Amino acid sequence: MSEPYLVALGFGANLGDAQANIRRAVEFLRKRGVDFVALSSLYATKPWGVEDQPDFVNACALARTDLAPRDLLALTQTAERALGRTPGLRWGPRMIDIDILFYQGLDWRDDKLVLPHPEITRRAFVLHPLAEIAPDMIVFGAPIHQLSRKFGSDEVKILTPF
């Protein structure tokens, strides 16, 4: 058996009880074999992409999994549907969103998934929570803590520990 992959996941929600939705998503994945090793605080963030919607709650996690990238994508999409996500406007309001941000040491590109996530360096709502739990992890040639500094603290606010 091979060593499990270290992966980073991003969570976001802005409908219903957003904090509870993120906690339920983590529990859903945990019960299906995703081994969480670090969870960031929950953050309040302004919408990105489509700005006319409620603020988001976001968090990031590091986890270990034996699942291949496409299998983890299928599991995260199953979790989203189980927790009430329905198809809608890209970057629009949602009950839950789960993004695979990276698999340690793996570059991946196919028609459904690109790793590392191509937008990771443009999103304060990912970089700040990720810098909390993996500050020295290198993505696109730079440590997360360095990438997160290009965004001010006014873009994300810590709400509560996970």
C-alpha positions in Angstrom: 0.0 0.0 0.0 1.3 3.4 -0.9 1.7 6.3 1.5 -1.4 8.5 1.7 -1.4 11.8 -0.2 -1.3 15.0 1.8 -4.0 17.2 0.3 -5.4 20.7 1.0 -9.1 21.4 0.8 -10.9 24.7 0.8 -14.5 25.1 2.2 -16.9 27.9 1.6 -20.6 28.5 2.3 -22.9 31.5 2.4 -26.4 30.1 2.6 -28.1 28.6 5.7 -25.9 28.2 8.7 -22.6 28.5 6.8 -20.4 27.6 9.8 -22.4 24.5 10.5 -22.4 23.6 6.8 -18.6 23.6 6.7 -18.4 21.5 9.9 -20.9 19.0 8.4 -18.8 18.8 5.2 -15.7 18.0 7.2 -17.6 15.4 9.2 -19.0 13.9 6.0 -15.6 13.5 4.5 -14.1 12.2 7.8 -16.7 9.4 8.0 -15.6 8.4 4.5 -12.0 8.0 5.2 -10.5 11.4 4.8 -8.0 11.8 7.7 -7.9 15.5 8.7 -4.6 16.6 10.2 -5.2 20.4 10.5 -8.2 22.6 10.3 -8.0 26.4 10.0 -10.2 28.8 11.9 -13.5 29.8 10.2 -13.2 33.1 8.4 -15.7 35.7 7.2 -14.9 36.8 3.7 -16.4 39.1 1.0 -17.9 37.3 -2.0 -15.4 36.7 -4.9 -16.5 36.7 -8.6 -20.1 37.6 -8.0 -20.2 40.3 -5.4 -24.0 40.8 -5.0 -24.6 38.0 -2.4 -24.1 37.4 1.3 -20.6 37.2 2.8 -19.0 33.8 2.9 -17.6 31.7 5.7 -14.4 29.9 4.6 -11.9 27.5 6.0 -9.1 25.3 4.8 -7.9 21.9 5.9 -4.9 19.6 5.4 -5.8 15.9 5.2 -4.4 12.5 4.2 -6.2 10.3 1.8 -5.5 7.2 -0.3 -7.9 8.4 -2.9 -6.7 9.4 -6.3 -7.5 13.0 -7.4 -10.6 12.1 -9.5 -11.9 9.9 -6.7 -11.5 12.6 -4.1 -13.2 15.0 -6.5 -16.1 12.6 -6.8 -16.3 12.3 -3.0 -16.3 16.1 -2.5 -19.0 16.5 -5.1 -21.1 13.8 -3.3 -20.6 15.7 -0.1 -21.7 19.0 -1.6 -24.9 17.4 -3.0 -25.7 15.6 0.3 -25.4 18.9 2.1 -27.8 20.7 -0.1 -25.7 22.2 -2.9 -27.7 22.6 -6.1 -26.4 23.8 -9.5 -26.4 27.5 -9.8 -24.5 30.6 -10.8 -20.7 30.2 -11.0 -19.2 31.9 -7.9 -22.8 32.5 -6.7 -24.4 31.7 -3.4 -24.1 28.2 -2.1 -24.8 25.9 0.8 -21.3 24.4 0.6 -18.4 24.4 -1.8 -15.4 22.1 -1.4 -12.3 22.7 -3.5 -9.3 20.5 -3.8 -6.4 23.0 -3.6 -3.5 20.7 -4.0 -2.1 17.2 -3.7 1.4 17.2 -2.2 3.9 16.7 -5.0 1.4 16.2 -7.7 0.5 18.3 -10.7 -2.7 17.2 -12.3 -4.7 18.4 -15.3 -7.7 16.9 -17.0 -11.1 18.1 -18.1 -12.5 18.1 -14.6 -9.7 19.0 -12.3 -6.5 21.0 -12.3 -4.0 20.8 -9.4 -2.7 22.8 -7.8 -5.9 24.8 -8.0 -5.2 27.5 -10.7 -6.9 30.4 -8.7 -5.2 29.7 -5.3 -2.9 32.7 -5.5 -5.7 35.1 -6.3 -8.0 34.2 -3.4 -7.5 35.8 0.1 -10.3 33.5 1.4 -8.0 30.5 0.6 -4.6 31.9 1.3 -5.3 33.3 4.8 -6.8 30.1 6.2 -4.2 28.0 4.4 -1.4 30.2 5.8 -2.7 29.5 9.3 -2.2 25.7 9.0 0.5 25.4 6.3 2.5 28.6 6.2 5.6 27.1 4.7 4.0 24.9 2.1 5.2 25.9 -1.4 2.6 26.5 -4.1 3.6 27.9 -7.5 7.1 28.5 -6.3 6.3 30.5 -3.1 5.4 29.7 0.5 1.8 30.2 1.4 2.5 32.8 4.1 4.3 35.0 1.5 1.4 34.7 -1.0 -1.1 35.5 1.7 0.6 38.8 2.6 -0.4 40.4 -0.7 -4.0 40.6 0.7 -4.9 42.8 3.6 -6.6 41.6 6.7 -9.6 43.7 5.7 -10.4 41.0 3.1 -10.8 38.2 5.6 -11.7 38.2 9.3 -11.3 35.3 11.7 -14.7 34.3 13.1 -13.9 31.4 15.4 -11.5 28.4 15.7 -12.8 25.3 13.8 
